[in-house]
Amino acid sequence: MTREKYFKDLKKRIDEVFLDFNKSGKEKKIELEEIKEILLNENVRDEYYEDLKKYIEIKLEAIGVL
């Protein structure tokens, strides 16, 4: 799997969590934080990492947990 595909898949997962109406803001926060940890643990420091990190923060702000 290419890095670009890997990050596209993570972004898709972020969107799925964000748009899941059956989950509370707290549940979404937990899942988004888990995805953020994946990024930190993968030790990837490139343009994809920064874009996804910012994207997660925007989603967390949108559900009112940041």
N, CA, C and O atoms as a printed pandas DataFrame, in Angstrom:
     atom_number atom_name residue_name chain_id  residue_number  x_coord  y_coord  z_coord
0              1         N          MET        A               1    0.850   -1.173    0.000
1              2        CA          MET        A               1    0.000    0.000    0.000
2              3         C          MET        A               1    0.899    1.240    0.000
3              4         O          MET        A               1    1.835    1.343    0.793
4              5         N          THR        A               2    0.603    2.159   -0.885
5              6        CA          THR        A               2    1.399    3.380   -0.932
6              7         C          THR        A               2    1.033    4.282    0.236
7              8         O          THR        A               2   -0.030    4.141    0.841
8              9         N          ARG        A               3    1.927    5.209    0.542
9             10        CA          ARG        A               3    1.659    6.154    1.628
10            11         C          ARG        A               3    0.418    6.982    1.315
11            12         O          ARG        A               3   -0.398    7.244    2.198
12            13         N          GLU        A               4    0.278    7.391    0.061
13            14        CA          GLU        A               4   -0.882    8.200   -0.309
14            15         C          GLU        A               4   -2.178    7.426   -0.076
15            16         O          GLU        A               4   -3.139    7.976    0.463
16            17         N          LYS        A               5   -2.212    6.161   -0.476
17            18        CA          LYS        A               5   -3.398    5.325   -0.266
18            19         C          LYS        A               5   -3.659    5.134    1.222
19            20         O          LYS        A               5   -4.803    5.198    1.671
20            21         N          TYR        A               6   -2.606    4.902    1.976
21            22        CA          TYR        A               6   -2.721    4.724    3.423
22            23         C          TYR        A               6   -3.383    5.950    4.057
23            24         O          TYR        A               6   -4.294    5.816    4.873
24            25         N          PHE        A               7   -2.927    7.125    3.685
25            26        CA          PHE        A               7   -3.488    8.339    4.262
26            27         C          PHE        A               7   -4.891    8.627    3.745
27            28         O          PHE        A               7   -5.717    9.165    4.482
28            29         N          LYS        A               8   -5.171    8.284    2.505
29            30        CA          LYS        A               8   -6.540    8.432    1.994
30            31         C          LYS        A               8   -7.491    7.539    2.783
31            32         O          LYS        A               8   -8.604    7.947    3.113
32            33         N          ASP        A               9   -7.050    6.327    3.081
33            34        CA          ASP        A               9   -7.871    5.408    3.874
34            35         C          ASP        A               9   -8.111    5.952    5.280
35            36         O          ASP        A               9   -9.216    5.845    5.811
36            37         N          LEU        A              10   -7.071    6.536    5.880
37            38        CA          LEU        A              10   -7.247    7.125    7.210
38            39         C          LEU        A              10   -8.216    8.305    7.162
39            40         O          LEU        A              10   -9.048    8.466    8.055
40            41         N          LYS        A              11   -8.107    9.126    6.124
41            42        CA          LYS        A              11   -9.013   10.270    5.993
42            43         C          LYS        A              11  -10.451    9.780    5.830
43            44         O          LYS        A              11  -11.375   10.367    6.393
44            45         N          LYS        A              12  -10.639    8.721    5.071
45            46        CA          LYS        A              12  -11.973    8.141    4.898
46            47         C          LYS        A              12  -12.514    7.663    6.241
47            48         O          LYS        A              12  -13.688    7.865    6.551
48            49         N          ARG        A              13  -11.654    7.030    7.033
49            50        CA          ARG        A              13  -12.065    6.556    8.362
50            51         C          ARG        A              13  -12.454    7.736    9.263
51            52         O          ARG        A              13  -13.424    7.654   10.016
52            53         N          ILE        A              14  -11.695    8.823    9.182
53            54        CA          ILE        A              14  -12.014   10.027    9.957
54            55         C          ILE        A              14  -13.401   10.529    9.576
55            56         O          ILE        A              14  -14.212   10.842   10.447
56            57         N          ASP        A              15  -13.673   10.606    8.288
57            58        CA          ASP        A              15  -14.983   11.068    7.820
58            59         C          ASP        A              15  -16.100   10.148    8.286
59            60         O          ASP        A              15  -17.168   10.617    8.678
60            61         N          GLU        A              16  -15.865    8.851    8.247
61            62        CA          GLU        A              16  -16.889    7.898    8.689
62            63         C          GLU        A              16  -17.211    8.089   10.165
63            64         O          GLU        A              16  -18.377    8.050   10.558
64            65         N          VAL        A              17  -16.188    8.294   10.979
65            66        CA          VAL        A              17  -16.403    8.538   12.410
66            67         C          VAL        A              17  -17.186    9.832   12.592
67            68         O          VAL        A              17  -18.165    9.878   13.337
68            69         N          PHE        A              18  -16.746   10.874   11.908
69            70        CA          PHE        A              18  -17.356   12.197   12.056
70            71         C          PHE        A              18  -18.826   12.195   11.649
71            72         O          PHE        A              18  -19.641   12.867   12.281
72            73         N          LEU        A              19  -19.170   11.459   10.617
73            74        CA          LEU        A              19  -20.532   11.483   10.078
74            75         C          LEU        A              19  -21.464   10.453   10.705
75            76         O          LEU        A              19  -22.638   10.389   10.341
76            77         N          ASP        A              20  -20.966    9.650   11.635
77            78        CA          ASP        A              20  -21.787    8.613   12.264
78            79         C          ASP        A              20  -22.741    9.247   13.274
79            80         O          ASP        A              20  -22.333    9.647   14.364
80            81         N          PHE        A              21  -24.013    9.333   12.894
81            82        CA          PHE        A              21  -25.009    9.998   13.735
82            83         C          PHE        A              21  -25.395    9.167   14.956
83            84         O          PHE        A              21  -26.051    9.681   15.862
84            85         N          ASN        A              22  -25.006    7.913   14.997
85            86        CA          ASN        A              22  -25.340    7.052   16.128
86            87         C          ASN        A              22  -24.346    7.189   17.276
87            88         O          ASN        A              22  -24.537    6.600   18.340
88            89         N          LYS        A              23  -23.291    7.963   17.063
89            90        CA          LYS        A              23  -22.272    8.116   18.094
90            91         C          LYS        A              23  -22.355    9.505   18.710
91            92         O          LYS        A              23  -22.661   10.490   18.037
92            93         N          SER        A              24  -22.076    9.556   19.997
93            94        CA          SER        A              24  -22.044   10.841   20.687
94            95         C          SER        A              24  -20.731   11.555   20.367
95            96         O          SER        A              24  -19.803   10.962   19.817
96            97         N          GLY        A              25  -20.673   12.821   20.717
97            98        CA          GLY        A              25  -19.442   13.580   20.532
98            99         C          GLY        A              25  -18.280   12.952   21.278
99           100         O          GLY        A              25  -17.148   12.953   20.796
100          101         N          LYS        A              26  -18.566   12.414   22.463
101          102        CA          LYS        A              26  -17.509   11.788   23.268
102          103         C          LYS        A              26  -16.964   10.543   22.568
103          104         O          LYS        A              26  -15.753   10.322   22.542
104          105         N          GLU        A              27  -17.857    9.732   22.004
105          106        CA          GLU        A              27  -17.422    8.528   21.280
106          107         C          GLU        A              27  -16.597    8.903   20.054
107          108         O          GLU        A              27  -15.584    8.271   19.757
108          109         N          LYS        A              28  -17.044    9.938   19.346
109          110        CA          LYS        A              28  -16.308   10.396   18.170
110          111         C          LYS        A              28  -14.923   10.889   18.571
111          112         O          LYS        A              28  -13.930   10.600   17.902
112          113         N          LYS        A              29  -14.870   11.637   19.672
113          114        CA          LYS        A              29  -13.583   12.150   20.150
114          115         C          LYS        A              29  -12.625   10.997   20.420
115          116         O          LYS        A              29  -11.460   11.049   20.025
116          117         N          ILE        A              30  -13.107    9.968   21.086
117          118        CA          ILE        A              30  -12.261    8.816   21.417
118          119         C          ILE        A              30  -11.714    8.174   20.142
119          120         O          ILE        A              30  -10.522    7.880   20.052
120          121         N          GLU        A              31  -12.587    7.960   19.159
121          122        CA          GLU        A              31  -12.139    7.323   17.914
122          123         C          GLU        A              31  -11.173    8.209   17.136
123          124         O          GLU        A              31  -10.185    7.724   16.585
124          125         N          LEU        A              32  -11.462    9.515   17.091
125          126        CA          LEU        A              32  -10.566   10.423   16.379
126          127         C          LEU        A              32   -9.209   10.504   17.080
127          128         O          LEU        A              32   -8.170   10.591   16.426
128          129         N          GLU        A              33   -9.225   10.475   18.400
129          130        CA          GLU        A              33   -7.961   10.478   19.148
130          131         C          GLU        A              33   -7.178    9.190   18.877
131          132         O          GLU        A              33   -5.949    9.216   18.813
132          133         N          GLU        A              34   -7.881    8.067   18.718
133          134        CA          GLU        A              34   -7.207    6.805   18.384
134          135         C          GLU        A              34   -6.516    6.903   17.029
135          136         O          GLU        A              34   -5.391    6.433   16.862
136          137         N          ILE        A              35   -7.197    7.516   16.063
137          138        CA          ILE        A              35   -6.600    7.689   14.736
138          139         C          ILE        A              35   -5.377    8.595   14.839
139          140         O          ILE        A              35   -4.354    8.348   14.201
140          141         N          LYS        A              36   -5.494    9.642   15.644
141          142        CA          LYS        A              36   -4.370   10.554   15.846
142          143         C          LYS        A              36   -3.174    9.797   16.432
143          144         O          LYS        A              36   -2.033   10.039   16.040
144          145         N          GLU        A              37   -3.432    8.890   17.363
145          146        CA          GLU        A              37   -2.361    8.081   17.955
146          147         C          GLU        A              37   -1.704    7.179   16.911
147          148         O          GLU        A              37   -0.491    6.975   16.940
148          149         N          ILE        A              38   -2.500    6.642   15.997
149          150        CA          ILE        A              38   -1.940    5.828   14.909
150          151         C          ILE        A              38   -0.916    6.653   14.140
151          152         O          ILE        A              38    0.177    6.180   13.828
152          153         N          LEU        A              39   -1.285    7.880   13.844
153          154        CA          LEU        A              39   -0.365    8.750   13.109
154          155         C          LEU        A              39    0.915    8.993   13.900
155          156         O          LEU        A              39    2.012    8.972   13.340
156          157         N          LEU        A              40    0.774    9.222   15.191
157          158        CA          LEU        A              40    1.952    9.476   16.021
158          159         C          LEU        A              40    2.826    8.228   16.127
159          160         O          LEU        A              40    4.053    8.319   16.087
160          161         N          ASN        A              41    2.201    7.079   16.260
161          162        CA          ASN        A              41    2.953    5.833   16.401
162          163         C          ASN        A              41    3.622    5.397   15.103
163          164         O          ASN        A              41    4.650    4.720   15.128
164          165         N          GLU        A              42    3.050    5.775   13.990
165          166        CA          GLU        A              42    3.633    5.402   12.701
166          167         C          GLU        A              42    4.901    6.203   12.406
167          168         O          GLU        A              42    5.662    5.873   11.496
168          169         N          ASN        A              43    5.112    7.255   13.190
169          170        CA          ASN        A              43    6.307    8.076   13.037
170          171         C          ASN        A              43    6.458    8.593   11.606
171          172         O          ASN        A              43    7.530    8.512   11.007
172          173         N          VAL        A              44    5.383    9.113   11.089
173          174        CA          VAL        A              44    5.410    9.684    9.749
174          175         C          VAL        A              44    5.365   11.200    9.872
175          176         O          VAL        A              44    4.436   11.765   10.450
176          177         N          ARG        A              45    6.348   11.825    9.339
177          178        CA          ARG        A              45    6.442   13.275    9.433
178          179         C          ARG        A              45    6.597   13.851    8.022
179          180         O          ARG        A              45    7.685   14.266    7.623
180          181         N          ASP        A              46    5.515   13.866    7.294
181          182        CA          ASP        A              46    5.546   14.436    5.956
182          183         C          ASP        A              46    4.266   15.217    5.727
183          184         O          ASP        A              46    3.500   15.447    6.664
184          185         N          GLU        A              47    4.032   15.620    4.509
185          186        CA          GLU        A              47    2.866   16.458    4.218
186          187         C          GLU        A              47    1.550   15.746    4.514
187          188         O          GLU        A              47    0.580   16.397    4.904
188          189         N          TYR        A              48    1.495   14.451    4.343
189          190        CA          TYR        A              48    0.263   13.714    4.626
190          191         C          TYR        A              48   -0.043   13.741    6.114
191          192         O          TYR        A              48   -1.186   13.940    6.525
192          193         N          TYR        A              49    0.983   13.540    6.906
193          194        CA          TYR        A              49    0.815   13.535    8.360
194          195         C          TYR        A              49    0.257   14.874    8.838
195          196         O          TYR        A              49   -0.723   14.912    9.582
196          197         N          GLU        A              50    0.872   15.953    8.419
197          198        CA          GLU        A              50    0.437   17.282    8.865
198          199         C          GLU        A              50   -0.987   17.578    8.407
199          200         O          GLU        A              50   -1.783   18.131    9.165
200          201         N          ASP        A              51   -1.307   17.214    7.178
201          202        CA          ASP        A              51   -2.662   17.437    6.664
202          203         C          ASP        A              51   -3.694   16.671    7.476
203          204         O          ASP        A              51   -4.731   17.226    7.839
204          205         N          LEU        A              52   -3.426   15.412    7.764
205          206        CA          LEU        A              52   -4.383   14.602    8.526
206          207         C          LEU        A              52   -4.487   15.063    9.969
207          208         O          LEU        A              52   -5.575   15.061   10.544
208          209         N          LYS        A              53   -3.382   15.452   10.552
209          210        CA          LYS        A              53   -3.401   15.949   11.926
210          211         C          LYS        A              53   -4.304   17.181   12.012
211          212         O          LYS        A              53   -5.126   17.294   12.921
212          213         N          LYS        A              54   -4.147   18.091   11.071
213          214        CA          LYS        A              54   -4.977   19.303   11.044
214          215         C          LYS        A              54   -6.439   18.937   10.779
215          216         O          LYS        A              54   -7.345   19.509   11.385
216          217         N          TYR        A              55   -6.662   17.991    9.882
217          218        CA          TYR        A              55   -8.015   17.550    9.537
218          219         C          TYR        A              55   -8.732   16.978   10.761
219          220         O          TYR        A              55   -9.907   17.268   10.987
220          221         N          ILE        A              56   -8.029   16.170   11.545
221          222        CA          ILE        A              56   -8.610   15.603   12.764
222          223         C          ILE        A              56   -8.952   16.718   13.743
223          224         O          ILE        A              56  -10.021   16.699   14.353
224          225         N          GLU        A              57   -8.060   17.687   13.897
225          226        CA          GLU        A              57   -8.316   18.786   14.822
226          227         C          GLU        A              57   -9.540   19.588   14.394
227          228         O          GLU        A              57  -10.325   20.013   15.242
228          229         N          ILE        A              58   -9.712   19.801   13.103
229          230        CA          ILE        A              58  -10.894   20.507   12.592
230          231         C          ILE        A              58  -12.158   19.721   12.930
231          232         O          ILE        A              58  -13.157   20.299   13.357
232          233         N          LYS        A              59  -12.113   18.413   12.738
233          234        CA          LYS        A              59  -13.278   17.571   13.037
234          235         C          LYS        A              59  -13.585   17.579   14.531
235          236         O          LYS        A              59  -14.752   17.625   14.921
236          237         N          LEU        A              60  -12.553   17.534   15.371
237          238        CA          LEU        A              60  -12.765   17.583   16.819
238          239         C          LEU        A              60  -13.392   18.915   17.230
239          240         O          LEU        A              60  -14.276   18.947   18.086
240          241         N          GLU        A              61  -12.942   20.003   16.629
241          242        CA          GLU        A              61  -13.535   21.311   16.921
242          243         C          GLU        A              61  -14.993   21.345   16.480
243          244         O          GLU        A              61  -15.840   21.915   17.169
244          245         N          ALA        A              62  -15.285   20.740   15.339
245          246        CA          ALA        A              62  -16.647   20.756   14.800
246          247         C          ALA        A              62  -17.639   20.018   15.690
247          248         O          ALA        A              62  -18.816   20.375   15.736
248          249         N          ILE        A              63  -17.173   18.990   16.398
249          250        CA          ILE        A              63  -18.086   18.277   17.295
250          251         C          ILE        A              63  -18.010   18.833   18.712
251          252         O          ILE        A              63  -18.627   18.302   19.635
252          253         N          GLY        A              64  -17.241   19.917   18.869
253          254        CA          GLY        A              64  -17.216   20.635   20.133
254          255         C          GLY        A              64  -16.414   20.006   21.242
255          256         O          GLY        A              64  -16.743   20.184   22.414
256          257         N          VAL        A              65  -15.374   19.276   20.907
257          258        CA          VAL        A              65  -14.575   18.648   21.956
258          259         C          VAL        A              65  -13.178   19.249   22.080
259          260         O          VAL        A              65  -12.393   18.807   22.919
260          261         N          LEU        A              66  -12.857   20.241   21.267
261          262        CA          LEU        A              66  -11.565   20.935   21.410
262          263         C          LEU        A              66  -11.801   22.353   21.838
263          264         O          LEU        A              66  -10.848   23.112   22.016
